[in-house]
Amino acid sequence: MVAVPLIRVAGLVRVFGAQRVLDGVDLDVTAGEAVALLGPNGAGKTTLLKIVATLLRPTRGTATVAGYDCVRDAEAARAVLGVAGHGTHLYEDLTARENLAFWARLRGRPADAEALAAVLADVDLERHADVRVRTFSAGMRRRLALARLELTQPRVLLLDEPFAGLDQRARKWLEARLEAFKAAGGALLMATHSFGRELGVSDRLAILAGGRVALDTPRAGLDPQDVQRLYAAHTEDAS
């Protein structure tokens, strides 16, 4: 039986003025799978994530999440999505606990004290639960944003440089959470410049160059040096 992709991108085109950032992108991510999206600055990685996240309309082509069209069924798609980009999108005048409770209510999830405490403990922020986020360091904000994803339990995760700004302990925590997310049948698409932990949790690598997926290959058996060679070959071809 063929697995039905939780993320499906077909013939995706996005034009900004005279610039064609995406030029016919095709990409599937199935349940239990993580795909690392690689590419140079300006390759369209963040644009692709924004389209799948329902934050940006494609010029042409389609993107679906769990069968929901990201344009026509945007609200239904958002209900199964978890998104973490460069910005943490936290409310600075609220405490860590209040941020999580507010986000859970927006997503229709329970926000009981026990659940909030458990998630904050997971990201080592329990001692800061009632501190306003405006006082947090960049790393603490990042951890709180990731805790928010765990609380809302999405089926699909879209991450932009997920390990950036995290200390070693937080990186190990995130790595374990992403592995558990896959094991539970979630689908993960993450954009990255790194050949480190992101590759460790990835099942496939997709190199974006020239507006298209220049290479889509299993990650198994590839060490970081292999990935660097493939990356250089395919991005140089598109330059």
C-alpha positions in Angstrom: 0.0 0.0 0.0 1.4 3.4 -1.1 1.7 5.9 1.7 -0.3 9.1 1.1 1.9 12.2 1.6 1.0 14.5 4.5 2.7 17.2 2.5 2.4 17.4 -1.3 3.7 20.2 -3.4 3.1 20.0 -7.2 4.2 22.3 -9.9 4.7 25.2 -7.4 5.6 28.5 -8.9 6.1 31.8 -7.0 7.0 35.0 -8.7 7.9 38.3 -7.0 7.8 41.1 -9.6 10.2 40.0 -12.3 11.9 37.3 -10.1 10.7 33.7 -10.3 11.8 32.3 -6.9 10.1 29.0 -7.3 9.8 27.5 -10.8 7.9 24.2 -10.7 8.7 22.6 -7.4 7.5 19.1 -6.7 8.0 17.5 -3.3 6.2 15.0 -1.1 6.7 14.2 2.6 4.9 11.1 4.0 3.9 10.2 7.5 6.8 9.2 9.6 9.3 11.0 7.4 11.6 14.1 7.8 12.9 16.0 4.8 15.8 18.5 5.1 15.4 21.3 2.5 18.8 22.6 1.6 19.8 25.5 -0.7 21.7 28.7 -0.9 20.3 32.1 0.2 17.6 33.1 -2.1 16.9 29.6 -3.3 13.3 29.8 -2.1 13.4 27.6 1.0 11.5 30.0 3.2 9.1 30.9 0.4 8.3 27.3 0.0 7.7 26.8 3.7 5.5 29.9 3.8 3.3 28.6 1.0 2.9 25.2 2.8 2.2 27.1 6.0 -0.7 29.0 4.2 1.1 32.3 4.8 1.8 33.0 1.1 -0.2 32.1 -2.0 1.5 30.4 -4.9 1.5 32.0 -8.3 0.8 28.6 -9.8 0.7 25.0 -8.7 -0.7 23.5 -5.5 0.4 22.6 -2.0 -1.6 20.4 0.3 -1.3 19.4 4.0 -3.0 16.2 5.2 -5.2 16.5 2.0 -6.2 20.1 2.6 -5.4 22.6 -0.1 -3.2 25.4 1.4 -5.2 28.1 -0.4 -8.8 26.8 -0.6 -8.7 24.9 2.8 -6.2 27.1 4.6 -8.1 27.1 8.0 -8.3 23.3 8.0 -4.6 23.0 7.0 -3.6 25.3 9.8 -5.3 23.1 12.3 -2.9 20.2 11.6 0.2 22.4 11.1 3.0 23.4 13.5 5.3 26.2 12.2 8.5 27.6 13.7 10.4 30.2 11.6 13.2 32.6 12.3 10.8 34.8 14.4 9.4 33.2 17.5 6.1 35.2 17.4 5.8 35.4 21.2 3.9 38.0 23.2 6.6 39.9 25.1 4.2 41.3 27.8 2.9 37.8 28.7 4.7 35.3 30.8 6.0 32.0 29.4 3.0 30.2 30.9 0.5 32.8 29.6 2.0 32.5 26.1 1.5 28.8 26.0 -2.0 29.0 27.5 -3.0 31.6 24.9 -1.7 29.6 22.0 -3.4 26.4 23.2 -6.7 28.2 23.4 -6.3 29.5 19.9 -5.7 26.0 18.7 -8.6 24.6 20.7 -6.3 22.5 22.9 -6.6 22.0 26.6 -4.4 24.4 28.6 -4.5 22.9 32.1 -1.8 23.7 34.6 -0.3 20.2 34.5 0.1 20.2 30.8 1.7 23.6 30.7 4.1 22.7 33.5 5.2 19.5 31.8 5.9 21.3 28.5 7.8 24.1 30.3 9.9 21.5 32.2 10.7 19.7 28.9 12.4 22.9 27.6 14.0 23.7 31.0 11.9 26.8 31.5 9.8 25.8 34.5 11.7 28.2 36.7 10.8 31.0 34.3 7.1 30.1 33.9 5.8 33.3 35.4 8.5 35.6 33.9 7.6 38.0 31.1 9.0 37.0 27.8 10.6 40.4 27.2 13.3 39.5 29.6 14.2 36.2 27.9 17.4 35.6 25.9 17.1 34.6 22.3 17.8 30.9 23.2 15.0 30.9 25.8 12.6 32.4 23.4 13.5 29.7 20.9 12.9 27.0 23.4 9.5 28.5 24.4 8.4 28.6 20.7 9.4 24.9 20.4 7.4 24.1 23.5 4.4 25.7 22.0 4.6 23.2 19.1 4.8 20.3 21.5 1.7 21.6 23.3 -0.5 21.9 20.2 0.5 18.4 18.9 0.4 19.0 15.1 0.5 16.3 12.4 2.9 18.3 10.2 5.9 20.4 11.3 7.5 23.1 9.2 10.7 24.3 10.7 13.2 27.0 9.5 16.7 26.4 10.9 15.2 24.6 13.9 18.5 24.1 15.9 19.7 27.7 15.5 20.2 29.6 18.8 19.9 26.5 21.0 22.5 25.3 23.5 23.7 21.7 23.5 21.1 20.5 26.0 18.2 22.1 24.0 19.5 20.6 20.8 19.5 17.1 22.2 16.0 17.7 23.5 14.8 18.9 20.1 16.5 16.0 18.3 14.7 13.5 20.6 11.4 15.2 20.1 11.7 15.2 16.3 12.5 11.5 16.3 9.5 10.9 18.5 7.3 13.0 16.3 8.3 11.0 13.3 7.8 7.7 15.1 4.2 8.8 15.9 3.5 9.3 12.2 4.2 13.0 11.8 5.7 14.6 8.7 8.5 17.1 9.0 9.9 19.5 6.5 12.8 21.8 7.6 14.8 24.3 5.8 18.5 24.6 6.9 22.0 25.7 5.9 23.4 23.2 8.4 24.8 19.8 7.8 24.6 18.9 11.5 21.7 17.7 13.6 19.2 18.5 11.0 20.7 15.9 8.7 20.8 13.4 11.6 17.0 13.4 12.0 16.3 13.6 8.2 15.3 10.6 6.1 15.7 12.5 2.8 17.5 15.5 1.5 16.0 17.9 -1.1 18.4 20.5 -2.6 16.6 23.5 -3.9 18.4 25.5 -6.7 17.4 27.4 -9.7 13.8 27.5 -8.4 13.4 23.7 -8.6 14.3 20.6 -6.5 17.7 19.8 -8.1 18.2 16.7 -6.0 15.9 14.6 -3.9 17.7 11.6 -2.3 17.7 9.3 0.8 19.9 10.6 3.5 20.9 7.1 4.7 24.5 6.3 3.9 25.5 9.9 3.4 28.0 11.5 5.8 28.3 15.3 6.1 31.2 15.3 3.5 29.0 13.5 1.0 26.2 16.0 1.5 28.6 18.9 1.0 29.8 17.4 -2.2 26.2 16.9 -3.5 25.2 20.3 -2.3 28.1 22.0 -4.1 27.6 20.1 -7.3 23.9 20.9 -7.6 23.9 24.5 -6.4 26.9 25.4 -8.6 25.0 23.9 -11.6 22.1 26.2 -10.9 24.2 29.4 -10.4 
